[in-house]
């Protein structure tokens, strides 16, 4: 499963709420539970839990199935696994960018990185630049 922007947004929005994260933790530990069972362990009403479960369901993080008169919820790990892979990829890209910046910042002057590091002191044009006078010629 690949993660597109809409999917990432839905999942991250769902996970942004601490109550929804708590619901996911309880469901992961128990395997399955009803909204009534979940509400008993949370400082919110059953109706609030049902609304949170609807957001988690829309994001693909839980699934509901009817058992008699009761609706039971379980975690759908596929979406979480895909998000974890996506986030690891984003982290790897940033690690590579930061490593490149570190290499440039720590490179000794004149080692050939001037083209990627930008102009160094005394090069280029601008205020304080003496290219018209030449070095050691006096003005």
DSSP file (Angstrom, degrees, kcal/mol; ACC not computed):
  #  RESIDUE AA STRUCTURE BP1 BP2  ACC     N-H-->O    O-->H-N    N-H-->O    O-->H-N    TCO  KAPPA ALPHA  PHI   PSI    X-CA   Y-CA   Z-CA
    1    1 A X              0   0    0      0, 0.0     2,-0.3     0, 0.0     0, 0.0   0.000 360.0 360.0 360.0 128.0    0.0    0.0    0.0
    2    2 A X        -     0   0    0     83,-0.0     2,-0.6    84,-0.0    81,-0.1  -0.668 360.0-128.8 -98.4 158.6    1.4    3.4   -1.0
    3    3 A X        -     0   0    0     -2,-0.3     2,-0.2    79,-0.2    76,-0.0  -0.930  22.2-171.2-113.0 120.5    0.5    6.6    0.8
    4    4 A X     >  -     0   0    0     -2,-0.6     4,-2.7     1,-0.1     5,-0.2  -0.482  42.1 -94.7 -98.1 177.4   -0.7    9.6   -1.1
    5    5 A X  H  > S+     0   0    0      1,-0.2     4,-2.6     2,-0.2     5,-0.2   0.889 123.6  50.0 -60.5 -41.8   -1.1   13.1    0.3
    6    6 A X  H  > S+     0   0    0      2,-0.2     4,-2.5     1,-0.2    -1,-0.2   0.926 112.6  47.0 -64.4 -44.1   -4.8   12.7    1.0
    7    7 A X  H  > S+     0   0    0      2,-0.2     4,-2.6     1,-0.2     5,-0.2   0.934 112.8  49.1 -62.6 -46.4   -4.2    9.4    2.8
    8    8 A X  H  X S+     0   0    0     -4,-2.7     4,-2.9     1,-0.2     5,-0.3   0.916 111.6  50.1 -59.8 -43.1   -1.4   10.9    4.8
    9    9 A X  H  X S+     0   0    0     -4,-2.6     4,-2.4    -5,-0.2    -1,-0.2   0.914 111.2  48.0 -62.1 -43.9   -3.5   13.9    5.7
   10   10 A X  H  X S+     0   0    0     -4,-2.5     4,-2.3     2,-0.2    -2,-0.2   0.931 115.3  44.2 -62.7 -46.2   -6.4   11.7    6.9
   11   11 A X  H  X S+     0   0    0     -4,-2.6     4,-2.5     2,-0.2    -2,-0.2   0.935 115.1  47.0 -67.4 -45.8   -4.2    9.5    9.0
   12   12 A X  H  X S+     0   0    0     -4,-2.9     4,-0.9    -5,-0.2    -1,-0.2   0.879 112.5  50.6 -65.3 -36.5   -2.2   12.3   10.5
   13   13 A X  H  < S+     0   0    0     -4,-2.4     3,-0.5    -5,-0.3     4,-0.5   0.921 111.6  48.1 -63.9 -43.7   -5.4   14.3   11.3
   14   14 A X  H >< S+     0   0    0     -4,-2.3     3,-0.7     1,-0.2    -2,-0.2   0.894 114.0  46.5 -63.4 -39.8   -6.9   11.2   12.9
   15   15 A X  H 3< S+     0   0    0     -4,-2.5    -1,-0.2     1,-0.2    -2,-0.2   0.600  93.8  79.3 -79.8 -10.7   -3.8   10.6   15.0
   16   16 A X  T 3< S+     0   0    0     -4,-0.9     2,-0.5    -3,-0.5    -1,-0.2   0.765  78.0  80.5 -68.9 -24.3   -3.5   14.2   16.0
   17   17 A X  S <> S-     0   0    0     -3,-0.7     4,-2.0    -4,-0.5     5,-0.2  -0.721  72.3-147.6 -89.3 127.6   -6.1   13.8   18.7
   18   18 A X  H  > S+     0   0    0     -2,-0.5     4,-2.2     1,-0.2    -1,-0.1   0.826  98.2  55.7 -63.6 -31.9   -5.0   12.3   22.0
   19   19 A X  H  > S+     0   0    0      2,-0.2     4,-2.3     1,-0.2    -1,-0.2   0.913 107.9  48.3 -66.7 -41.1   -8.4   10.6   22.6
   20   20 A X  H  > S+     0   0    0      2,-0.2     4,-2.4     1,-0.2    -2,-0.2   0.892 110.7  51.2 -66.5 -37.9   -8.2    8.9   19.2
   21   21 A X  H  X S+     0   0    0     -4,-2.0     4,-2.3     2,-0.2    -1,-0.2   0.911 109.9  50.3 -63.5 -39.7   -4.6    7.7   20.0
   22   22 A X  H  X S+     0   0    0     -4,-2.2     4,-2.4     2,-0.2    -2,-0.2   0.904 109.2  51.4 -63.9 -41.1   -5.8    6.3   23.3
   23   23 A X  H  X S+     0   0    0     -4,-2.3     4,-2.7     1,-0.2    -2,-0.2   0.931 110.1  49.1 -60.7 -45.5   -8.7    4.5   21.6
   24   24 A X  H  X S+     0   0    0     -4,-2.4     4,-2.6     1,-0.2    -2,-0.2   0.902 110.1  51.4 -61.2 -40.8   -6.2    2.9   19.1
   25   25 A X  H  X S+     0   0    0     -4,-2.3     4,-2.0     2,-0.2    -1,-0.2   0.920 111.5  46.8 -62.5 -43.9   -3.9    1.9   22.0
   26   26 A X  H  X S+     0   0    0     -4,-2.4     4,-2.8     2,-0.2     5,-0.3   0.932 113.6  48.2 -64.0 -45.2   -6.8    0.2   23.8
   27   27 A X  H  X S+     0   0    0     -4,-2.7     4,-2.6     1,-0.2    48,-0.3   0.894 110.8  51.2 -63.3 -38.9   -8.0   -1.5   20.6
   28   28 A X  H  < S+     0   0    0     -4,-2.6    -1,-0.2    -5,-0.2    -2,-0.2   0.885 114.6  43.6 -64.9 -37.7   -4.5   -2.7   19.8
   29   29 A X  H  < S+     0   0    0     -4,-2.0    -2,-0.2    -5,-0.2    -1,-0.2   0.891 123.3  35.1 -74.3 -40.1   -4.1   -4.2   23.4
   30   30 A X  H  < S-     0   0    0     -4,-2.8     2,-0.4    -5,-0.2    -2,-0.2   0.753  94.5-135.0 -86.6 -26.4   -7.6   -5.8   23.5
   31   31 A X  S  < S+     0   0    0     -4,-2.6    44,-0.5    -5,-0.3     2,-0.3  -0.309  78.8   7.4  96.5 -50.3   -8.0   -6.8   19.9
   32   32 A X        +     0   0    0     -2,-0.4     2,-0.3    42,-0.1    42,-0.2  -0.982  65.1 169.1-158.4 157.7  -11.5   -5.5   19.7
   33   33 A X  E     -A   73   0A   0     40,-1.6    40,-2.9    -2,-0.3     2,-0.2  -0.979  29.4-114.4-164.5 158.2  -14.0   -3.5   21.7
   34   34 A X  E  >  -A   72   0A   0     -2,-0.3     4,-2.4    38,-0.2     5,-0.2  -0.509  36.4-108.2 -90.7 166.6  -17.3   -1.8   21.5
   35   35 A X  H  > S+     0   0    0     36,-0.6     4,-2.6     1,-0.2     5,-0.2   0.867 121.0  54.3 -62.2 -36.3  -17.8    1.9   21.9
   36   36 A X  H  > S+     0   0    0      2,-0.2     4,-1.5     1,-0.2    -1,-0.2   0.923 109.2  46.6 -64.2 -44.9  -19.4    1.3   25.3
   37   37 A X  H  > S+     0   0    0      1,-0.2     4,-0.7     2,-0.2    -2,-0.2   0.910 114.0  48.5 -63.5 -42.9  -16.4   -0.7   26.5
   38   38 A X  H >< S+     0   0    0     -4,-2.4     3,-1.0     1,-0.2     4,-0.2   0.912 109.0  53.0 -63.9 -42.9  -14.0    2.0   25.2
   39   39 A X  H >< S+     0   0    0     -4,-2.6     3,-1.3     1,-0.3     5,-0.3   0.815  98.0  65.7 -64.0 -31.0  -16.0    4.8   26.8
   40   40 A X  H 3< S+     0   0    0     -4,-1.5    -1,-0.3     1,-0.3    -2,-0.2   0.809 107.4  40.9 -61.8 -28.9  -15.8    3.1   30.2
   41   41 A X  T << S+     0   0    0     -3,-1.0     2,-0.3    -4,-0.7    -1,-0.3   0.339 108.8  70.6-101.5   6.8  -12.0    3.6   30.2
   42   42 A X  S <  S-     0   0    0     -3,-1.3     2,-0.3    -4,-0.2     7,-0.1  -0.886  82.4-120.7-124.6 154.5  -11.9    7.1   28.8
   43   43 A X  S    S+     0   0    0     -2,-0.3     2,-0.3     2,-0.0    -3,-0.1  -0.026  87.9  81.3 -84.0  34.7  -12.9   10.5   30.2
   44   44 A X  S    S-     0   0    0     -5,-0.3    -2,-0.2    -2,-0.3    -3,-0.0  -0.894  84.3 -95.5-133.3 163.7  -15.4   11.1   27.4
   45   45 A X     >  -     0   0    0     -2,-0.3     4,-2.0     1,-0.1     5,-0.1  -0.232  34.2-109.9 -74.4 165.9  -19.0   10.0   26.7
   46   46 A X  H  > S+     0   0    0      1,-0.2     4,-2.4     2,-0.2     5,-0.2   0.887 120.4  55.4 -61.3 -39.5  -19.9    7.0   24.6
   47   47 A X  H  > S+     0   0    0      1,-0.2     4,-1.9     2,-0.2    -1,-0.2   0.886 106.9  49.6 -62.7 -38.7  -21.3    9.4   21.9
   48   48 A X  H  > S+     0   0    0      2,-0.2     4,-2.5     1,-0.2    -1,-0.2   0.899 109.5  51.7 -65.8 -40.3  -17.9   11.1   21.8
   49   49 A X  H  X S+     0   0    0     -4,-2.0     4,-2.8     1,-0.2    -2,-0.2   0.914 107.4  52.9 -61.9 -42.3  -16.2    7.8   21.4
   50   50 A X  H  X S+     0   0    0     -4,-2.4     4,-1.9     2,-0.2    -1,-0.2   0.909 109.7  48.6 -60.1 -42.5  -18.5    6.9   18.5
   51   51 A X  H  X S+     0   0    0     -4,-1.9     4,-1.7     2,-0.2    -1,-0.2   0.914 111.9  48.9 -64.1 -42.6  -17.6   10.1   16.8
   52   52 A X  H  X S+     0   0    0     -4,-2.5     4,-2.4     1,-0.2    -2,-0.2   0.903 109.6  52.3 -62.7 -40.8  -13.8    9.5   17.3
   53   53 A X  H  X S+     0   0    0     -4,-2.8     4,-2.6     1,-0.2    -1,-0.2   0.860 105.3  55.7 -63.7 -35.1  -14.3    5.9   16.0
   54   54 A X  H  X S+     0   0    0     -4,-1.9     4,-2.4     2,-0.2    -1,-0.2   0.899 108.5  47.5 -64.0 -39.9  -16.0    7.4   12.8
   55   55 A X  H  X S+     0   0    0     -4,-1.7     4,-1.7     2,-0.2    -2,-0.2   0.926 113.3  47.8 -65.9 -44.3  -12.9    9.6   12.2
   56   56 A X  H  <>S+     0   0    0     -4,-2.4     5,-2.8     1,-0.2     6,-0.8   0.884 112.7  49.5 -63.4 -38.2  -10.6    6.6   12.7
   57   57 A X  H ><5S+     0   0    0     -4,-2.6     3,-1.4     4,-0.2    -2,-0.2   0.916 108.5  51.8 -66.6 -43.5  -12.7    4.5   10.4
   58   58 A X  H 3<5S+     0   0    0     -4,-2.4    -1,-0.2     1,-0.3    -2,-0.2   0.825 109.0  51.7 -62.8 -31.1  -12.7    7.1    7.7
   59   59 A X  T 3<5S-     0   0    0     -4,-1.7    -1,-0.3    -5,-0.2    -2,-0.2   0.496 117.5-115.8 -82.9  -3.8   -8.9    7.3    7.9
   60   60 A X  T < 5S+     0   0    0     -3,-1.4    19,-0.5    -4,-0.3    -3,-0.2   0.702  84.1 117.2  79.6  19.5   -8.8    3.5    7.5
   61   61 A X  S   <S+     0   0    0     -5,-2.8    15,-3.0    -6,-0.2     2,-0.3   0.716  75.8  23.8 -94.3 -22.7   -7.3    2.9   11.0
   62   62 A X  E     -B   75   0A   0     -6,-0.8     2,-0.4    13,-0.3    13,-0.2  -0.928  65.2-150.2-134.9 162.5  -10.2    0.8   12.4
   63   63 A X  E     -B   74   0A   0     11,-2.3    11,-2.1    -2,-0.3     2,-0.4  -0.984  10.8-142.6-132.1 147.2  -12.9   -1.3   11.1
   64   64 A X  E     +B   73   0A   0     -2,-0.4     2,-0.3     9,-0.2     9,-0.2  -0.865  18.6 176.0-109.4 140.9  -16.4   -2.0   12.5
   65   65 A X  E     -B   72   0A   0      7,-2.5     7,-3.1    -2,-0.4     2,-0.4  -0.995  28.3-120.3-143.3 143.8  -18.3   -5.2   12.4
   66   66 A X  E     -B   71   0A   0     -2,-0.3     2,-0.4     5,-0.2     5,-0.2  -0.643  22.3-177.1 -86.9 133.1  -21.6   -6.1   14.0
   67   67 A X  E >   -B   70   0A   0      3,-3.5     3,-1.7    -2,-0.4     2,-0.4  -0.886  68.2 -53.9-127.5  98.5  -21.8   -9.0   16.5
   68   68 A X  T 3  S-     0   0    0     -2,-0.4    -2,-0.0     1,-0.3     0, 0.0  -0.571 120.6 -20.6  68.5-126.4  -25.4   -9.4   17.4
   69   69 A X  T 3  S+     0   0    0     -2,-0.4     2,-0.3    -3,-0.1    -1,-0.3   0.494 125.0  86.6 -89.2  -4.2  -26.7   -6.0   18.6
   70   70 A X  E <   - B   0  67A   0     -3,-1.7    -3,-3.5   -36,-0.0     2,-0.6  -0.756  68.1-142.5-104.5 142.1  -23.3   -4.7   19.3
   71   71 A X  E     - B   0  66A   0     -2,-0.3   -36,-0.6    -5,-0.2     2,-0.4  -0.908  21.9-163.1-100.1 124.2  -20.8   -3.0   16.9
   72   72 A X  E     -AB  34  65A   0     -7,-3.1    -7,-2.5    -2,-0.6     2,-0.4  -0.848   3.0-149.7-110.1 144.6  -17.2   -4.1   17.7
   73   73 A X  E     -AB  33  64A   0    -40,-2.9   -40,-1.6    -2,-0.4     2,-0.3  -0.890  12.9-177.6-116.7 143.0  -14.1   -2.2   16.5
   74   74 A X  E     - B   0  63A   0    -11,-2.1   -11,-2.3    -2,-0.4     2,-0.2  -0.949  32.2-102.2-134.2 157.2  -10.7   -3.6   15.6
   75   75 A X  E     - B   0  62A   0    -44,-0.5     2,-0.7    -2,-0.3   -13,-0.3  -0.567  21.3-147.0 -77.8 139.9   -7.5   -1.9   14.5
   76   76 A X    >>  -     0   0    0    -15,-3.0     4,-0.7    -2,-0.2     3,-0.6  -0.902  14.3-172.4-104.2 100.5   -6.5   -2.1   10.8
   77   77 A X  H 3>  +     0   0    0     -2,-0.7     4,-2.7     1,-0.2     5,-0.2   0.669  68.0  80.0 -72.2 -16.3   -2.7   -2.2   10.9
   78   78 A X  H 3> S+     0   0    0      1,-0.2     4,-2.4     2,-0.2    -1,-0.2   0.917  94.5  45.2 -58.9 -45.8   -2.2   -1.9    7.1
   79   79 A X  H <> S+     0   0    0     -3,-0.6     4,-2.3   -19,-0.5    -1,-0.2   0.890 114.0  49.5 -67.2 -39.6   -2.7    1.9    7.1
   80   80 A X  H  X S+     0   0    0     -4,-0.7     4,-2.4     2,-0.2    -1,-0.2   0.905 111.4  49.6 -64.9 -40.8   -0.4    2.4   10.1
   81   81 A X  H  X S+     0   0    0     -4,-2.7     4,-2.2     2,-0.2    -2,-0.2   0.918 111.2  48.9 -64.0 -43.5    2.3    0.2    8.5
   82   82 A X  H  X S+     0   0    0     -4,-2.4     4,-2.4    -5,-0.2    -2,-0.2   0.900 111.8  49.4 -63.3 -40.7    2.1    2.1    5.3
   83   83 A X  H  X S+     0   0    0     -4,-2.3     4,-2.9     2,-0.2     5,-0.2   0.895 108.6  52.8 -65.1 -39.7    2.3    5.4    7.2
   84   84 A X  H  X S+     0   0    0     -4,-2.4     4,-2.0     2,-0.2    -2,-0.2   0.909 111.0  47.1 -62.6 -41.4    5.3    4.2    9.1
   85   85 A X  H  X S+     0   0    0     -4,-2.2     4,-2.0     2,-0.2    -2,-0.2   0.920 112.9  49.1 -64.8 -43.4    7.1    3.3    5.9
   86   86 A X  H  X S+     0   0    0     -4,-2.4     4,-2.3     1,-0.2    -2,-0.2   0.928 111.9  48.1 -61.2 -46.1    6.2    6.7    4.3
   87   87 A X  H  X S+     0   0    0     -4,-2.9     4,-2.5     1,-0.2    -1,-0.2   0.860 108.8  53.8 -65.1 -35.7    7.4    8.5    7.4
   88   88 A X  H  X S+     0   0    0     -4,-2.0     4,-2.2    -5,-0.2    -1,-0.2   0.887 108.8  50.1 -65.0 -37.8   10.7    6.5    7.4
   89   89 A X  H  X S+     0   0    0     -4,-2.0     4,-2.1     2,-0.2    -2,-0.2   0.911 110.7  48.2 -65.0 -43.3   11.2    7.5    3.7
   90   90 A X  H  X S+     0   0    0     -4,-2.3     4,-2.2     1,-0.2    -2,-0.2   0.915 111.7  50.5 -62.4 -42.8   10.6   11.2    4.6
   91   91 A X  H  X S+     0   0    0     -4,-2.5     4,-2.5     1,-0.2    -2,-0.2   0.894 109.0  51.6 -62.7 -40.2   13.0   10.9    7.5
   92   92 A X  H  X S+     0   0    0     -4,-2.2     4,-2.2     2,-0.2    -1,-0.2   0.897 108.4  51.4 -64.5 -40.2   15.7    9.3    5.2
   93   93 A X  H  X S+     0   0    0     -4,-2.1     4,-2.2     2,-0.2    -2,-0.2   0.924 112.0  46.2 -62.0 -43.9   15.3   12.1    2.7
   94   94 A X  H  X S+     0   0    0     -4,-2.2     4,-2.9     2,-0.2     5,-0.2   0.885 109.7  54.3 -67.3 -37.8   15.8   14.7    5.4
   95   95 A X  H  X S+     0   0    0     -4,-2.5     4,-2.3     1,-0.2    -1,-0.2   0.917 109.4  48.3 -60.4 -42.1   18.8   12.8    6.8
   96   96 A X  H  X S+     0   0    0     -4,-2.2     4,-2.0     2,-0.2    -2,-0.2   0.911 112.4  48.4 -64.9 -42.3   20.4   12.9    3.4
   97   97 A X  H  X S+     0   0    0     -4,-2.2     4,-2.2     1,-0.2    -2,-0.2   0.931 112.9  47.2 -63.0 -45.4   19.7   16.6    3.0
   98   98 A X  H  X S+     0   0    0     -4,-2.9     4,-2.4     1,-0.2    -1,-0.2   0.869 109.9  53.3 -66.1 -36.0   21.1   17.4    6.5
   99   99 A X  H  X S+     0   0    0     -4,-2.3     4,-2.5    -5,-0.2    -1,-0.2   0.895 108.8  50.1 -64.7 -39.2   24.2   15.3    5.8
  100  100 A X  H  X S+     0   0    0     -4,-2.0     4,-2.2     2,-0.2    -2,-0.2   0.911 110.8  48.8 -65.1 -42.4   24.9   17.2    2.6
  101  101 A X  H  X S+     0   0    0     -4,-2.2     4,-2.7     1,-0.2    -2,-0.2   0.910 111.2  50.5 -62.8 -41.5   24.6   20.5    4.5
  102  102 A X  H  X S+     0   0    0     -4,-2.4     4,-2.4     2,-0.2    -2,-0.2   0.919 109.1  51.2 -62.9 -43.8   26.9   19.2    7.1
  103  103 A X  H  X S+     0   0    0     -4,-2.5     4,-0.9     1,-0.2    -2,-0.2   0.927 113.4  45.0 -59.1 -45.2   29.5   18.1    4.5
  104  104 A X  H >< S+     0   0    0     -4,-2.2     3,-0.5     1,-0.2    -2,-0.2   0.924 114.3  48.4 -65.0 -44.5   29.4   21.6    2.9
  105  105 A X  H 3< S+     0   0    0     -4,-2.7    -1,-0.2     1,-0.2    -2,-0.2   0.840 117.4  41.1 -66.3 -33.1   29.6   23.4    6.2
  106  106 A X  H 3< S+     0   0    0     -4,-2.4    -1,-0.2    -5,-0.2    -2,-0.2   0.496  87.0 114.5 -95.1  -4.0   32.5   21.4    7.5
  107  107 A X  S << S-     0   0    0     -4,-0.9     3,-0.1    -3,-0.5     2,-0.1  -0.437  72.7-113.6 -68.6 136.8   34.4   21.2    4.2
  108  108 A X    >   -     0   0    0     -2,-0.1     3,-1.1     1,-0.1     5,-0.3  -0.386  42.4 -90.6 -67.3 150.9   37.8   23.1    4.3
  109  109 A X  T 3  S+     0   0    0      1,-0.2    -1,-0.1     2,-0.1     0, 0.0  -0.338 108.4  20.8 -62.5 139.1   38.0   26.2    2.2
  110  110 A X  T 3  S+     0   0    0     -3,-0.1    -1,-0.2     1,-0.1    -2,-0.1   0.671  79.4 124.2  80.8  18.8   39.3   25.6   -1.4
  111  111 A X  S <  S-     0   0    0     -3,-1.1    -2,-0.1    -4,-0.0    -1,-0.1   0.293  91.9 -91.0 -94.5  13.6   38.6   21.8   -1.6
  112  112 A X  S    S+     0   0    0      3,-0.0     3,-0.5     0, 0.0     4,-0.2   0.405 104.4 105.0  98.9  -2.8   36.5   22.2   -4.7
  113  113 A X    >>  +     0   0    0     -5,-0.3     4,-2.6     1,-0.2     3,-0.7   0.350  45.2 103.5 -90.2   7.0   33.1   22.6   -3.1
  114  114 A X  H 3> S+     0   0    0      1,-0.3     4,-1.4     2,-0.2    -1,-0.2   0.844  76.0  57.0 -59.6 -33.7   33.1   26.3   -3.8
  115  115 A X  H 34 S+     0   0    0     -3,-0.5    -1,-0.3     1,-0.2    -2,-0.1   0.857 116.7  34.2 -67.3 -33.5   30.6   25.8   -6.6
  116  116 A X  H <4 S+     0   0    0     -3,-0.7    -2,-0.2    -4,-0.2    -1,-0.2   0.728 118.9  50.8 -92.4 -22.8   28.1   24.1   -4.3
  117  117 A X  H  < S-     0   0    0     -4,-2.6    -2,-0.2     1,-0.2    -3,-0.2   0.600 107.4-122.0 -91.5 -10.5   28.8   26.1   -1.2
  118  118 A X     <  -     0   0    0     -4,-1.4    -1,-0.2    -5,-0.2    -2,-0.1  -0.252  53.1 -28.6  92.8 173.4   28.5   29.6   -2.8
  119  119 A X        -     0   0    0     -4,-0.1     2,-0.1    -2,-0.1     3,-0.1  -0.349  63.0-146.0 -66.6 140.0   31.1   32.3   -3.0
  120  120 A X    >   -     0   0    0      1,-0.2     3,-1.6    -2,-0.1    -1,-0.1  -0.275  42.2 -55.8 -93.0-176.0   33.6   32.5   -0.2
  121  121 A X  T 3  S+     0   0    0      1,-0.3    -1,-0.2    -2,-0.1     3,-0.1  -0.374 124.9  16.3 -63.1 137.2   35.2   35.5    1.3
  122  122 A X  T 3  S+     0   0    0      1,-0.3     2,-0.3    -3,-0.1    -1,-0.3   0.558 106.3 102.1  79.6   8.0   37.0   37.7   -1.2
  123  123 A X    <   +     0   0    0     -3,-1.6    -1,-0.3     2,-0.1     2,-0.1  -0.799  64.2  20.6-118.9 164.4   35.3   36.2   -4.2
  124  124 A X  S    S-     0   0    0     -2,-0.3     2,-0.3    -3,-0.1     7,-0.1  -0.340  91.1 -68.4  79.4-163.0   32.4   37.4   -6.4
  125  125 A X  S    S+     0   0    0     -2,-0.1     2,-0.3     5,-0.1    -2,-0.1  -0.823  73.8  84.1-125.8 165.9   31.3   41.0   -6.6
  126  126 A X  S >  S-     0   0    0     -2,-0.3     3,-1.7     3,-0.1    -2,-0.0  -0.834  79.2  -8.6 134.8-172.8   29.7   43.4   -4.2
  127  127 A X  T 3  S+     0   0    0     -2,-0.3     3,-0.1     1,-0.3     0, 0.0  -0.272 127.6  17.4 -57.9 134.9   30.7   45.7   -1.4
  128  128 A X  T 3  S+     0   0    0      1,-0.3     2,-0.4    -6,-0.0    -1,-0.3   0.518  89.1 135.7  84.0   5.3   34.3   45.4   -0.3
  129  129 A X    <   -     0   0    0     -3,-1.7    -1,-0.3     1,-0.1     3,-0.3  -0.745  36.5-167.7 -92.8 132.9   35.4   43.6   -3.5
  130  130 A X    >>  +     0   0    0     -2,-0.4     4,-1.3     1,-0.2     3,-0.6  -0.184  40.9 130.1-112.2  39.4   38.6   44.8   -5.0
  131  131 A X  T 34 S+     0   0    0      1,-0.2    -1,-0.2     2,-0.2     4,-0.1   0.789  72.0  56.5 -67.2 -25.1   38.6   43.1   -8.4
  132  132 A X  T 34 S+     0   0    0     -3,-0.3    -1,-0.2     1,-0.2    -2,-0.1   0.809 108.3  46.4 -74.2 -28.9   39.3   46.4  -10.3
  133  133 A X  T <4 S-     0   0    0     -3,-0.6    -2,-0.2     1,-0.1    -1,-0.2   0.745  98.7-139.3 -89.3 -23.2   42.5   47.1   -8.3
  134  134 A X    ><  -     0   0    0     -4,-1.3     3,-0.7     2,-0.1     2,-0.4   0.101  34.8 -64.1  78.0 157.8   44.2   43.7   -8.4
  135  135 A X  T 3  S-     0   0    0      1,-0.2    -4,-0.0     2,-0.1     0, 0.0  -0.661 115.7  -0.7 -83.8 132.0   46.0   42.1   -5.6
  136  136 A X  T 3  S+     0   0    0     -2,-0.4    -1,-0.2     1,-0.1    -2,-0.1   0.563 100.2 106.5  72.6  11.3   49.2   43.9   -4.3
  137  137 A X  S <  S-     0   0    0     -3,-0.7    -2,-0.1    -4,-0.2    -1,-0.1   0.607  71.7-138.9 -97.3 -12.3   49.0   46.7   -6.9
  138  138 A X              0   0    0     -4,-0.3    -3,-0.0     1,-0.2     0, 0.0   0.352 360.0 360.0  65.8 151.1   47.8   49.5   -4.6
  139  139 A X              0   0    0      0, 0.0    -1,-0.2     0, 0.0    -5,-0.0   0.459 360.0 360.0 -91.4 360.0   45.2   52.0   -5.7
